[in-house]
Amino acid sequence: MTHHVTDRPAVHALLADGTTVRIRTVVPGDHEQVEQLYEEMSPENLRLRFFTASRRLPGLAADRACAPARPGHRALLAETRGRVVGLAEYEAGEANTAEVSIAVADGLHHRGVGTLLVEHLVSAARADGITAFTADALSENHKVLRLFADLGLRTARRWAGPEVACTIYLDQSDGYLTAVEERGRAADVASLTPLLLPEAVAVVGAGRTPGSVGRAILHQLHAGGYTGRLFAVNPAAHSILGVPCHPSVSALPRIPDLAVLAVPAAALPETAEECGKAGVRALLVVTAGLDADQAQTLLATCRAYGMRLVGPNCLGIANTDPALSLDATFAARPPRPGTAGVAVQSGGVGIALLDGLSRLGIGVSSFASLGDKYDVSGNDMLQWWESDGRTDLALLHLESFGSPRAFSRTARRVTRRMPVLTVDTGRTGAGRRATASHPAAAATRPLTRGALFTQAGITATRSIGELLETAALLHAQPLPAASRVAIVTNAGGAGVLTADACAEAGLSLPAPTPELIDDLLAVLPDGAVVGNPVDATAAVTEAQLTDCVDRVMRYGGIDAVLVALVPTAVAAATGEDLVKALTLAPGRRAKPMAVVRLGQDLPVELLPAAESGTIPSYADPQAAARALAHAARRAAWLARPAGTVPDLDGVEAERARTLVEDHLAAHPGGGWLDPRECADLLACYGIPQISWAWAETEDEAVLAADRLRGSDGRVVMKAHWPGSAHKSEQHAVLLDLRGDAQIRGAFRDLRTRFAGLMTGAVLQPLAARGTELCAGVVQDEVFGPLVLFGLGGTATEVLADRAARLAPLTDHDVHDLITAPRCAPLLFGAAGNGPVDLGLLEQLLLRLSRMAVDLPHLAEVDFNPVLATSGGVTVLDARVRLVPCRPQDPYLRRLR
């Protein structure tokens, strides 16, 4: 086949040591630099690259790489500060293969230049229809052989004397994505080291008078005991707050790793350029109010000089490691050292979270206020916390996502090691409008965001308060094995409130066994009622309460205990302190316990407990129940293995791509497929459809009906026109048609009512009775394809009973998708019709997911209704819309 190569936009990416390089397509004007790349190679490296050494080789190689664009050839280069440091190219051969070659500048080996270039070449080759690379190498060329072996792709080798013929298969397996992720994580952490572990910091824009942000950050750094070298940059002062001051960054006695920029927006581009030229490796920009040109110049400068950037318009960063004590924020109170990582987009939310954690006594490992998030993102911070050896709890507040699918894969990995909590903002129209008003924030639909959080194992809360309540429990207590909760109380009313809260949160309250009832009654005061809740009465003593709780804890039928207490005159008179008795009871518990103290001053507290532990105490039973429910869901997520994307038989992906390309060639602006095109596309993925026929005249309709009539002779006729939707609401669907006369009358009726619109009619046999469902895809330009599933038929829009998951669906995702809607019990026979064939329903959703992943031009798919019975699953009506687009590889390593 002929491979048509299209230009790819230039991108920036990170090498293994954190250095930024620019990767772009080679153009004829690069000839001199490419030739220089080869000329500067040692004779030995030239021999390994070309199997011989000759003075003519650099020129010939440059001629080949920099020739005008031709079908089947692609060349990419890596450059830093205008210098070409690597080149990778391929030339298409037979049977969808291409011969690949790589060159890396002397002195830059083992830094990942070649691997990064090959990753980008692999992504480009896949888009160009290449399925395998071939390469011949000398057997002594261990560098290139190791590069191919470590890619994560399936590789075959064949030795022929001193040469090795390599074949690298380009199928995108999970193993390859994992290898790319690991390389990306290592590079990302290396690039963040100057930012979060700087040996020297300069604050640029620190003023001599109180009140400036720069001066406040300088004070925090100096007073907080930052252990590295600290400088101030201000041409009008010799020192500020006792910190040596210098007129410019270039005048500093040593190059700082991190520069904090608190200068006016107009001075920001020039200041950033000065930092880059001086060799600064990271910028923290607190300045706000940048216009479009200033913003673009700032980011371009950071990319050109390889500086990582936090901000602009942010609160700052902190790393509480005692060996560093970095507090480069202007928050009123510095974070206390600890193990919680915090990253926020809003500075105000950051202050609230830091204050809340401080009240709870939960310390912070590192903090980042990302602001307008031009560069460093939540994904970067997750990878830092995964690697820093200190963080065991991650708290995020993100209003937007730069690369959601990469974030999802990172989060799935990190949440296996630590809880990751977030505030789910923008759930309402008003919230999304407010979010979108923030610079660099793109509001996303709640359904899409919820799918991302659920699939990644992220604990999504609805407020800062709920986030802190849940963090307190996860920080202080073990996870429950499941969601069975026992309530122990000293007041019946408090127990009822707590029971309601647990039920509303989705927790279960199992009744105690007769044995447990007898066991508890033996230690509780007279009048106690042992159910669930256990009402220990106001007369319960410290010893009786702790004994009761311990016995409940040992009972195998529950997973967590909530103790709901109210202050009573009885306890006050006897001097009993029930809460203190609970917290100081010896013996570390294997199950989580939380206390509800109605009327306590703070919404949540962490009470000191025996053996240096803590127990969360809540003022509201709903808060305690929500926190426990989040913990139970996390435990369930951790308990099941990571899902896999199943292999599907009977998929004709190439034929599907050809169908899409043909349609877009005929309709460059995209549009809705007609029924015949829809049917062909669904057939490529083995998606079952009801028998149907197309008719454009009365006579064709009669002939079609004769072919389609079942045993009862009844058919359905649907008017069709491009983009037609909600046919039932428009009375464009006529049911239960019998005989030629009814067919002709129905066709005339539709043609008359939809004159000027209708292009034909679809005829189908009347379907059997069953459960009407809907399934579909929405292509989000940021999040990628989202698969939707729920109740179908005419009630779809009214009831809005839908769930969603991001494609590709794993076996676990498709199970969750089917069971998430409120209508799920119908699928298991709740309405008395018997269960539907769940296996075939899963297959339909998996095939729909595969279609969405294979075809990025798929903007919208709507299967409604999908008829599900015990004997099969069939699509009764399908609509598909295509749009022209430039597909992007969501997992390709690149900076935003």
C-alpha positions in Angstrom: 0.0 0.0 0.0 1.0 3.7 -0.4 1.7 5.4 2.8 0.7 9.1 2.8 2.7 10.9 5.4 1.2 14.1 6.9 3.0 16.7 8.9 2.9 16.4 12.7 2.9 19.4 14.9 6.1 20.1 16.9 5.9 19.1 20.6 8.1 19.3 23.6 8.9 16.2 25.7 11.2 15.2 28.6 14.4 13.1 28.4 15.3 10.6 31.1 17.3 13.3 33.0 14.4 15.8 32.9 15.8 17.8 30.1 13.3 19.3 27.7 13.7 18.6 24.0 11.6 19.7 21.0 10.5 17.0 18.6 9.4 17.9 15.1 9.3 16.9 11.5 12.6 17.3 9.5 12.4 20.0 6.8 14.8 20.7 3.9 16.2 23.7 5.8 17.6 21.3 8.5 20.2 19.9 6.1 23.2 21.7 7.6 22.3 20.8 11.2 21.6 17.2 10.4 24.8 16.9 8.4 26.6 18.5 11.4 25.0 15.9 13.7 26.7 13.1 11.8 30.0 15.0 11.2 30.4 15.4 15.0 30.1 11.7 15.6 33.2 9.6 16.4 34.4 7.3 13.6 33.3 4.3 15.8 29.8 5.6 16.2 29.6 6.3 12.4 30.7 2.8 11.7 28.1 1.3 14.1 25.4 3.5 12.5 26.3 2.9 8.8 28.4 -0.3 9.0 31.3 1.6 7.5 33.1 4.9 7.9 33.3 7.5 5.1 33.6 11.3 4.9 30.7 11.3 2.4 28.3 9.6 4.9 27.1 12.7 6.8 26.1 14.5 3.6 24.4 11.5 2.1 22.5 10.9 5.3 21.4 14.5 5.5 20.3 14.4 1.8 18.1 11.5 2.6 16.5 12.8 5.8 16.0 16.4 4.5 14.7 15.6 1.0 11.3 17.1 0.1 8.4 15.1 1.6 7.7 11.9 -0.2 5.1 9.1 0.4 6.3 6.4 2.8 9.1 8.4 4.4 9.1 10.2 7.7 11.9 11.8 9.7 11.7 13.3 13.1 14.4 15.2 15.0 15.0 16.2 18.6 16.6 19.6 19.3 17.4 21.6 22.4 18.3 25.2 22.3 18.4 25.1 18.6 20.9 22.2 18.4 19.8 18.9 16.7 20.6 16.1 19.2 18.9 13.2 17.6 17.2 11.9 14.4 14.9 9.0 13.7 13.4 8.1 10.4 11.7 5.3 8.5 11.1 4.4 4.9 8.0 2.3 4.1 8.6 -1.1 2.5 6.4 -4.1 1.7 3.5 -5.5 3.6 3.0 -2.4 5.9 6.5 -2.5 7.2 9.1 0.3 7.3 12.9 0.3 7.8 13.8 2.5 10.7 17.1 4.2 11.7 18.2 6.2 14.7 21.1 8.6 15.3 22.0 10.3 18.6 24.6 13.0 19.1 27.8 11.9 20.8 27.8 12.7 24.5 24.0 12.4 24.7 23.7 8.6 24.8 21.9 7.0 27.8 19.7 10.0 28.2 16.7 8.6 26.3 17.0 10.7 23.1 16.7 7.7 20.8 14.0 6.0 22.8 11.8 9.2 22.9 12.3 9.7 19.1 11.3 6.1 18.4 8.2 6.4 20.6 7.1 9.4 18.5 8.0 7.6 15.3 6.0 4.5 16.4 2.9 6.8 17.0 3.3 8.4 13.6 3.8 5.1 11.9 0.7 3.6 13.3 -1.3 6.6 12.0 0.4 6.0 8.6 -0.7 2.4 8.5 2.7 0.9 9.4 2.4 -2.3 11.5 6.1 -3.2 12.0 9.6 -1.6 11.9 12.6 -3.5 10.5 16.2 -2.6 11.2 19.6 -4.1 10.5 22.3 -3.6 13.1 25.8 -4.8 13.9 25.7 -7.4 16.6 28.2 -5.3 18.5 25.9 -2.2 18.5 24.6 -2.9 21.9 23.1 0.5 22.4 20.6 0.2 19.5 19.8 -3.4 20.3 19.1 -2.5 23.9 16.9 0.4 22.7 14.7 -1.9 20.7 14.6 -4.6 23.4 13.5 -2.0 26.1 10.8 -0.3 24.1 8.1 -2.6 25.4 7.1 -3.8 21.9 7.2 -7.3 20.7 10.6 -7.8 18.9 12.0 -10.6 16.8 15.8 -11.0 16.0 17.6 -13.0 13.4 21.4 -13.3 13.3 23.3 -13.4 10.0 27.0 -13.3 10.6 28.0 -10.0 12.2 24.6 -8.4 11.6 21.2 -8.7 13.4 17.9 -8.3 11.6 15.3 -6.9 13.9 11.6 -6.7 13.5 9.6 -4.5 15.9 5.9 -5.0 15.9 3.9 -1.8 16.5 0.7 -3.2 18.1 -0.1 -1.0 21.1 -0.2 -3.5 24.0 -0.7 -2.6 27.6 2.9 -3.7 28.2 4.1 -1.0 25.8 1.9 1.6 27.4 3.3 0.6 30.8 6.9 0.8 29.6 6.2 4.3 28.1 4.5 5.4 31.4 7.5 4.2 33.4 9.9 6.1 31.2 7.6 9.2 31.4 7.4 8.9 35.2 11.1 8.8 35.7 11.6 11.7 33.3 8.8 13.7 34.9 10.2 13.2 38.4 13.7 14.2 37.3 12.3 17.4 35.7 10.4 18.3 38.9 13.5 17.9 41.2 14.7 21.5 40.7 11.2 22.7 41.5 10.5 20.6 44.6 14.0 19.9 45.8 15.9 23.0 44.9 19.4 23.6 46.3 19.1 27.3 45.6 16.1 29.6 45.3 15.9 33.2 44.1 12.8 35.4 44.7 12.5 37.9 41.9 10.3 40.9 42.7 10.6 40.9 46.5 9.8 44.5 47.6 11.3 46.4 50.6 7.9 47.5 51.9 5.4 45.1 53.5 2.4 43.9 51.5 4.0 42.6 48.4 3.5 38.9 47.4 7.2 38.6 46.6 8.2 39.9 50.0 5.7 37.5 51.7 7.2 34.5 49.9 10.7 35.6 50.7 9.7 35.9 54.4 8.2 32.4 54.4 11.3 30.9 52.9 13.6 32.7 55.2 11.6 32.3 58.4 10.7 28.8 57.6 14.3 27.7 57.7 14.9 26.8 54.0 18.2 24.9 54.1 19.4 25.8 50.6 20.9 29.0 49.3 18.3 31.9 49.3 18.6 35.1 47.2 16.5 38.1 46.5 16.5 40.0 43.2 15.8 43.7 43.4 18.0 46.3 41.8 17.0 48.9 44.5 18.1 47.0 47.6 21.2 45.4 49.1 19.2 43.1 51.3 15.6 42.3 52.2 14.6 40.7 55.4 18.2 39.8 56.0 18.5 38.0 52.6 21.2 39.1 50.2 19.8 41.1 47.3 21.2 41.3 43.8 20.2 43.6 40.9 19.4 40.8 38.4 19.3 37.0 38.0 22.4 37.1 35.9 24.2 38.8 38.8 23.5 36.1 41.3 26.6 34.4 42.8 25.3 31.0 41.7 22.5 29.8 39.4 19.3 29.1 41.3 17.5 25.9 40.6 14.2 27.6 41.2 13.2 31.2 40.6 10.1 32.6 42.1 8.7 35.4 39.9 6.5 38.0 41.6 7.0 40.8 39.0 4.3 42.8 37.1 2.8 40.9 34.1 4.4 43.3 31.7 7.9 42.5 33.0 7.3 38.7 33.1 8.4 37.7 29.6 11.7 39.5 29.9 12.4 38.2 33.4 11.6 34.6 32.3 14.0 35.0 29.4 16.7 36.2 31.7 16.2 33.2 34.0 16.4 30.8 31.0 19.6 32.3 29.7 21.1 32.1 33.2 20.4 28.4 33.4 17.5 28.4 35.9 15.7 25.1 35.7 12.3 25.8 37.2 10.0 28.8 37.6 7.2 29.5 40.1 5.1 32.4 38.8 2.7 34.0 41.2 2.0 36.9 38.9 -1.6 37.1 37.7 -3.4 39.0 34.9 -1.3 37.9 31.9 -2.7 38.7 28.5 -2.6 36.2 25.6 0.8 37.4 24.3 2.4 37.4 27.7 1.1 34.0 28.4 2.3 32.5 25.1 5.7 34.1 25.5 6.1 32.8 29.0 5.4 29.2 28.1 7.5 29.4 24.9 10.4 30.7 27.0 10.1 27.9 29.5 10.0 25.3 26.7 13.0 26.9 24.8 15.2 26.8 27.9 13.8 23.6 29.4 12.3 25.2 32.6 9.4 23.6 34.3 6.7 26.1 35.3 4.2 26.2 38.1 1.5 28.9 37.6 1.1 31.7 36.8 -1.6 33.1 39.1 -0.9 30.7 42.0 -0.3 30.6 45.7 3.0 28.8 45.5 4.7 25.5 46.4 6.0 23.8 49.5 8.1 20.8 50.5 8.1 20.1 54.2 10.9 17.6 54.2 12.9 18.7 57.3 16.1 18.4 55.2 14.8 21.2 53.0 11.9 23.1 54.7 10.8 24.8 51.5 7.8 27.1 51.9 7.5 29.2 48.8 3.9 30.3 49.4 2.1 33.3 50.7 -0.4 31.3 52.7 -1.0 32.7 56.2 0.2 29.6 58.0 2.9 27.2 56.7 1.9 23.5 56.2 3.1 21.2 59.0 5.4 18.3 57.9 3.6 15.1 57.2 2.6 12.6 54.5 -0.3 14.1 52.6 0.4 15.5 49.2 -1.9 18.4 48.1 -2.3 19.9 44.6 -4.9 22.5 43.9 -5.8 24.8 41.0 -7.4 27.4 43.1 -5.3 29.2 45.7 -8.3 29.8 47.9 -9.1 26.1 48.0 -5.4 25.4 48.8 -5.6 27.7 51.8 -8.8 26.0 53.0 -7.3 22.5 52.6 -4.0 23.4 54.4 -5.9 25.0 57.3 -8.3 22.0 57.5 -5.5 19.5 57.5 -3.6 21.5 60.1 -6.7 21.5 62.4 -6.8 17.7 62.0 -3.2 17.4 62.8 -2.5 15.8 59.3 0.8 17.0 58.0 1.7 17.7 54.3 4.6 16.2 52.4 4.4 18.7 49.5 2.0 21.3 48.3 1.5 22.8 44.8 -0.9 25.6 43.9 -1.1 25.1 40.1 -2.9 28.3 39.3 -3.5 28.6 35.6 -1.6 25.4 35.0 0.4 26.3 31.9 2.8 23.4 32.6 3.0 21.4 35.8 -0.3 19.6 36.4 -2.0 17.2 38.8 -0.6 14.3 36.8 2.9 15.6 37.4 2.2 15.8 41.2 0.8 12.3 41.3 3.9 10.9 39.8 6.1 12.9 42.2 4.2 11.6 45.2 4.4 8.1 43.9 8.1 8.4 43.9 9.0 10.7 46.8 9.0 8.0 49.6 7.0 10.2 51.9 3.5 10.6 50.6 0.8 8.2 51.5 -2.4 10.3 50.9 -3.1 12.5 47.9 -5.6 15.4 47.8 -6.4 17.1 44.5 -8.6 20.0 43.5 -8.6 20.2 39.7 -10.9 22.3 37.5 -9.5 21.0 34.2 -7.6 18.1 32.8 -4.8 18.6 30.2 -4.5 14.9 29.2 -7.3 12.9 30.9 -6.4 9.5 29.5 -2.8 9.8 30.6 -4.0 11.1 34.0 -6.4 8.2 34.3 -3.6 5.6 33.7 -1.3 7.4 36.2 -4.1 7.6 38.8 -5.1 3.9 38.4 -1.5 3.1 39.2 -1.1 5.5 42.1 -4.4 4.7 43.7 -3.2 1.1 44.2 -0.6 2.6 46.5 -2.4 5.4 48.3 -5.8 7.0 48.5 -6.3 9.8 46.0 -9.1 12.2 46.9 -10.6 15.0 45.0 -13.4 17.6 45.2 -15.8 17.0 42.3 -16.4 20.6 41.2 -18.6 21.9 38.4 -21.5 19.5 39.0 -24.1 22.1 38.2 -24.6 24.4 35.3 -23.7 27.4 37.5 -20.6 25.6 38.7 -19.4 24.8 35.2 -19.9 28.3 34.1 -17.9 29.6 37.1 -15.2 27.0 36.4 -15.0 28.0 32.7 -14.4 31.6 33.8 -11.1 30.6 35.3 -8.2 31.0 32.8 -7.0 27.7 31.3 -10.0 25.8 32.8 -12.3 23.8 30.5 -15.4 22.7 32.3 -16.3 19.1 31.7 -19.6 17.3 32.0 -20.3 15.6 35.4 -20.9 12.3 33.6 -17.5 12.4 31.9 -15.6 13.5 35.0 -17.4 10.9 37.1 -16.4 8.2 34.7 -12.8 9.2 34.9 -12.8 9.2 38.8 -14.6 5.9 39.0 -12.4 4.1 36.6 -9.2 5.5 38.1 -10.2 4.6 41.7 -10.2 8.2 42.8 -12.4 9.1 45.7 -14.6 12.0 44.6 -16.2 14.1 47.2 -18.7 16.9 46.8 -17.1 19.6 49.0 -14.0 20.6 50.8 -15.6 19.6 54.1 -16.4 16.1 52.8 -12.9 15.8 51.4 -11.4 16.5 54.9 -13.9 14.2 56.6 -12.9 11.4 54.3 -9.2 12.2 54.5 -9.4 12.0 58.3 -10.8 8.5 58.2 -8.5 7.2 55.6 -5.5 8.7 57.4 -6.4 7.4 60.8 -8.1 4.0 60.3 -7.7 0.8 58.3 -10.0 0.2 55.4 -13.2 -1.9 56.0 -13.3 -5.3 54.3 -16.8 -4.4 53.0 -19.7 -2.1 53.8 -21.4 -3.8 56.8 -21.5 -1.3 59.7 -22.5 -1.8 63.4 -23.8 1.2 65.3 -23.3 1.5 69.1 -24.9 4.5 70.9 -25.8 5.8 74.3 -29.0 7.5 73.0 -31.7 5.9 70.9 -32.3 9.0 68.9 -28.7 9.4 68.0 -28.7 5.8 66.9 -31.7 6.4 64.6 -30.0 9.4 63.0 -26.8 7.4 62.4 -28.7 4.4 61.0 -30.5 6.7 58.5 -27.2 8.3 57.5 -25.6 4.9 56.9 -28.5 3.6 54.8 -28.5 6.8 52.7 -24.7 6.5 52.1 -25.2 2.9 50.8 -23.8 1.1 53.9 -25.6 -2.0 55.2 -26.7 -2.6 58.8 -26.8 -6.3 59.4 -28.9 -7.6 62.3 -26.8 -9.2 65.1 -27.0 -13.0 65.6 -28.6 -14.4 68.7 -25.2 -15.3 69.9 -23.9 -11.8 69.6 -27.1 -10.4 71.3 -26.5 -12.7 74.3 -22.8 -11.8 74.4 -23.6 -8.0 74.4 -26.5 -8.1 76.9 -24.1 -9.9 79.3 -21.9 -6.7 79.6 -24.4 -3.9 79.0 -26.6 -2.2 81.7 -30.2 -3.3 82.2 -32.6 -1.8 79.7 -30.0 -2.0 76.8 -31.5 -3.0 73.4 -29.2 -5.0 71.2 -30.1 -4.6 67.6 -28.4 -2.5 65.0 -28.0 0.1 66.4 -27.0 -1.2 69.8 -28.7 1.1 72.3 -26.4 0.9 75.4 -28.6 3.5 77.2 -27.5 6.6 79.0 -26.5 4.4 82.0 -23.6 2.8 80.2 -20.2 3.1 81.9 -16.8 3.5 80.3 -15.9 -0.2 81.0 -19.3 -1.4 79.6 -19.0 0.7 76.5 -15.4 -0.3 75.6 -16.2 -4.0 76.3 -19.3 -3.8 74.1 -17.4 -2.1 71.2 -14.6 -4.7 71.5 -17.0 -7.6 71.3 -18.8 -6.0 68.3 -15.4 -5.5 66.6 -14.5 -9.2 67.1 -17.8 -10.2 65.4 -17.2 -11.5 61.9 -20.4 -10.2 60.5 -19.5 -6.5 60.5 -16.7 -4.5 58.8 -16.7 -1.2 60.7 -18.2 0.4 63.9 -19.7 3.8 64.4 -20.1 4.9 68.0 -22.7 7.7 68.3 -22.5 9.5 71.7 -24.3 12.4 73.3 -23.3 14.1 76.5 -25.6 13.1 79.4 -26.2 14.2 82.9 -25.6 10.6 84.1 -22.1 10.7 82.7 -21.4 14.2 84.0 -22.5 13.1 87.5 -20.3 10.1 87.6 -17.3 11.7 85.9 -17.5 9.1 83.1 -15.8 10.2 79.9 -17.0 7.7 77.3 -15.1 9.2 74.4 -11.8 9.2 76.3 -12.4 5.6 77.4 -12.9 4.6 73.7 -9.8 6.3 72.4 -7.5 5.1 75.2 -8.7 1.5 75.2 -5.6 -0.7 74.5 -5.3 -3.0 71.6 -5.0 -1.9 67.9 -8.1 -2.7 66.0 -8.1 -4.3 62.6 -11.4 -2.7 61.6 -12.2 1.0 61.3 -14.0 2.8 64.0 -15.3 6.3 64.0 -17.1 8.3 66.7 -20.1 10.6 66.2 -20.4 13.3 68.9 -23.5 15.3 68.3 -22.7 18.9 69.1 -19.0 18.8 68.9 -17.5 22.2 67.9 -15.6 21.1 64.8 -17.1 19.1 61.9 -14.4 16.5 62.3 -11.5 16.0 64.7 -8.8 13.4 65.1 -8.8 12.2 68.7 -5.5 10.9 70.1 -5.8 7.2 70.7 -3.8 4.4 72.3 -0.6 3.2 70.7 0.0 6.6 69.0 -3.0 6.3 66.8 -6.0 8.5 66.2 -9.8 8.0 65.9 -11.9 10.4 63.7 -14.8 12.1 65.5 -17.6 13.7 63.6 -20.2 16.3 64.6 -22.8 14.9 62.1 -23.6 11.2 61.5 -24.0 11.9 57.8 -20.4 13.0 57.6 -19.2 9.8 59.3 -21.3 7.6 57.1 -20.1 9.3 53.9 -16.5 8.9 55.0 -17.1 5.2 55.8 -18.9 4.7 52.5 -15.9 6.2 50.6 -13.6 3.9 52.5 -15.7 0.9 51.7 -15.7 1.8 48.0 -12.0 2.1 48.0 -11.6 -1.3 49.7 -13.8 -2.8 47.0 -11.8 -1.2 44.2 -8.5 -2.4 45.7 -9.9 -5.9 46.2 -10.5 -6.7 42.6 -7.7 -7.1 40.1 -7.0 -4.5 37.4 -9.3 -5.0 34.5 -8.2 -6.0 31.0 -9.6 -5.0 27.6 -10.9 -8.3 26.2 -10.0 -9.5 22.7 -12.9 -9.5 20.3 -13.4 -11.8 17.3 -15.0 -10.8 14.0 -13.7 -7.2 14.1 -12.8 -5.7 10.7 -11.2 -2.5 11.8 -9.5 -1.8 8.5 -12.8 -2.1 6.6 -14.4 0.2 9.1 -11.6 2.8 8.6 -12.1 2.6 4.9 -15.8 3.2 5.3 -15.2 6.3 7.4 -12.5 7.6 5.0 -14.9 7.1 2.1 -17.7 9.0 3.8 -15.4 11.9 4.8 -14.0 12.0 1.3 -17.6 12.4 -0.1 -18.6 14.7 2.8 -15.5 16.7 3.9 -17.5 18.5 6.6 -18.6 15.2 8.1 -22.2 14.4 9.0 -24.6 11.6 9.7 -24.3 8.2 8.1 -27.3 7.0 6.2 -28.9 3.7 7.3 -26.9 1.6 4.8 -23.6 3.1 5.9 -24.6 2.6 9.6 -25.4 -1.0 9.0 -22.1 -1.6 7.2 -20.2 0.0 10.0 -21.9 -2.0 12.7 -21.3 -5.2 10.8 -17.6 -4.5 10.9 -17.7 -4.8 14.6 -20.2 -7.7 14.9 -22.9 -5.5 16.5 -26.3 -7.3 16.1 -29.0 -5.4 14.3 -32.6 -6.2 13.6 -33.4 -7.1 9.9 -34.2 -4.1 7.9 -34.7 -2.8 4.4 -34.5 0.6 2.7 -37.3 2.0 0.5 -37.6 5.3 -1.5 -41.0 4.6 -3.1 -44.3 2.9 -2.2 -43.5 -0.1 -4.4 -40.1 -0.5 -2.8 -41.8 -0.3 0.6 -44.3 -3.1 -0.3 -41.5 -5.4 -1.6 -39.4 -4.7 1.5 -42.3 -5.5 3.8 -43.0 -8.8 2.0 -39.3 -9.8 2.6 -39.3 -8.8 6.3 -42.7 -9.9 7.6 -42.4 -12.5 10.3 -44.9 -15.1 11.3 -47.5 -12.5 12.3 -46.9 -10.3 9.2 -46.4 -7.0 11.1 -43.8 -4.5 10.2 -42.6 -1.0 11.4 -41.9 1.9 9.1 -39.6 4.8 10.0 -39.1 8.0 8.0 -35.5 8.9 7.5 -33.6 12.1 6.7 -30.0 13.1 7.5 -29.6 13.7 11.2 -33.2 12.7 12.0 -33.6 12.1 15.8 -36.5 11.6 18.2 -38.5 9.9 15.5 -41.2 8.8 18.0 -41.8 12.3 19.3 -42.2 13.5 15.7 -44.5 10.7 14.9 -42.1 9.5 12.2 -42.5 5.9 13.3 -45.5 3.8 12.3 -46.0 0.5 14.1 -48.0 -2.7 13.5 -48.5 -2.3 9.8 -50.2 -5.2 8.0 -50.9 -5.8 4.3 -49.9 -3.9 1.2 -52.6 -1.2 1.6 -51.4 -0.2 5.1 -47.8 -0.2 3.8 -48.7 2.1 0.9 -50.8 4.4 3.1 -48.1 4.7 5.7 -45.4 5.6 3.2 -47.7 8.3 1.6 -48.4 9.7 5.1 -44.8 10.0 6.0 -43.8 11.4 2.6 -46.6 14.1 2.9 -45.8 15.1 6.5 -42.0 15.2 6.0 -42.0 16.6 2.5 -38.7 18.2 1.7 -36.9 16.3 4.5 -37.5 12.6 4.0 -35.0 10.8 1.8 -36.5 7.3 2.3 -38.0 4.9 4.9 -36.5 2.1 6.9 -38.7 -1.0 7.3 -38.2 -3.6 10.1 -40.2 -6.5 11.4 -42.1 -5.7 14.6 -39.7 -6.6 17.4 -40.6 -9.0 20.2 -41.2 -7.7 23.7 -38.2 -7.1 25.9 -36.3 -4.5 27.9 -35.6 -1.3 25.9 -32.1 0.1 26.6 -29.9 2.7 25.0 -26.1 2.6 24.3 -23.9 5.2 22.6 -20.7 7.1 22.3 -19.9 10.8 22.7 -16.4 11.8 21.6 -15.0 14.4 23.9 -12.2 16.4 22.4 -10.3 16.3 25.7 -11.4 13.1 27.3 -11.7 11.0 24.2 -14.6 8.5 23.6 -17.2 8.1 26.4 -19.5 5.1 26.3 -23.0 5.6 27.6 -25.6 3.0 28.7 -29.0 3.2 30.3 -32.7 3.0 29.9 -33.9 3.3 26.4 -37.0 4.0 24.4 -39.1 7.2 24.6 -38.2 7.6 28.3 -34.5 8.1 27.7 -34.4 11.9 27.8 -37.1 12.2 30.5 -35.6 9.8 33.0 -32.0 10.4 32.1 -31.1 7.0 33.6 -27.6 6.7 32.2 -24.1 5.7 33.2 -20.9 6.3 31.4 -17.3 5.0 31.2 -14.3 6.2 29.2 -13.2 3.9 26.4 -11.5 1.5 26.1 -13.7 -0.5 28.4 -12.2 -3.2 30.5 -14.1 -6.3 31.6 -14.6 -4.6 35.0 -15.7 -1.3 33.3 -18.4 -3.0 31.2 -19.8 -4.8 34.3 -19.9 -1.6 36.2 -21.5 0.2 33.3 -24.3 -2.3 33.1 -25.0 -2.3 36.9 -24.7 1.4 37.5 -28.0 2.8 36.1 -31.2 2.7 38.2 -32.8 0.4 35.7 -30.2 -2.3 36.3 -32.6 -4.5 38.3 -34.7 -4.9 35.2 -31.8 -6.7 33.5 -31.8 -9.3 36.3 -35.5 -10.0 36.0 -36.9 -7.6 38.6 -40.0 -6.9 36.5 -40.9 -10.5 36.1 -39.8 -10.9 32.5 -36.7 -13.0 33.4 -33.1 -11.8 33.2 -31.7 -10.6 29.9 -28.6 -12.2 28.3 -25.9 -10.2 30.1 -23.1 -11.8 28.2 -24.4 -10.6 24.9 -25.1 -7.1 26.4 -21.5 -6.9 27.6 -20.3 -7.9 24.1 -22.4 -5.2 22.5 -20.8 -2.5 24.8 -17.3 -3.9 24.4 -17.7 -3.8 20.6 -19.1 -0.3 20.7 -16.1 0.7 22.9 -13.7 -0.9 20.4 -15.4 1.0 17.5 -15.0 4.3 19.3 -11.3 3.7 20.0 -10.5 2.6 16.5 -12.4 5.5 14.8 -11.5 8.9 16.3 -13.7 10.5 13.7 -16.7 9.0 15.4 -18.3 12.1 17.0 -21.6 10.5 18.2 -23.2 7.1 18.2 -26.7 6.5 19.4 -28.3 3.0 19.6 -31.9 3.6 20.9 -33.6 1.4 21.5 -31.5 -1.7 22.1 -33.8 -4.6 22.7 -32.6 -7.0 25.4 -34.3 -10.3 26.1 -33.2 -13.6 27.6 -32.4 -14.9 24.2 -30.5 -12.0 22.6 -29.6 -8.3 22.3 -30.4 -6.4 19.2 -30.0 -2.8 18.0 -33.3 -1.6 16.6 -32.3 1.9 15.7 -28.7 3.3 15.1 -27.4 6.8 14.3 -23.7 7.6 13.7 -22.2 11.0 13.1 -18.6 11.5 11.8 -16.5 14.6 11.9 -13.1 15.4 10.3 -10.3 15.5 12.9 -6.6 15.1 13.3 -6.3 12.0 15.6 -3.9 12.4 18.5 -2.2 9.7 20.5 -3.3 10.3 24.1 -0.5 8.3 25.5 2.4 9.9 23.6 5.0 11.5 25.9 4.8 15.2 25.4 4.5 18.3 27.6 1.3 20.3 27.4 
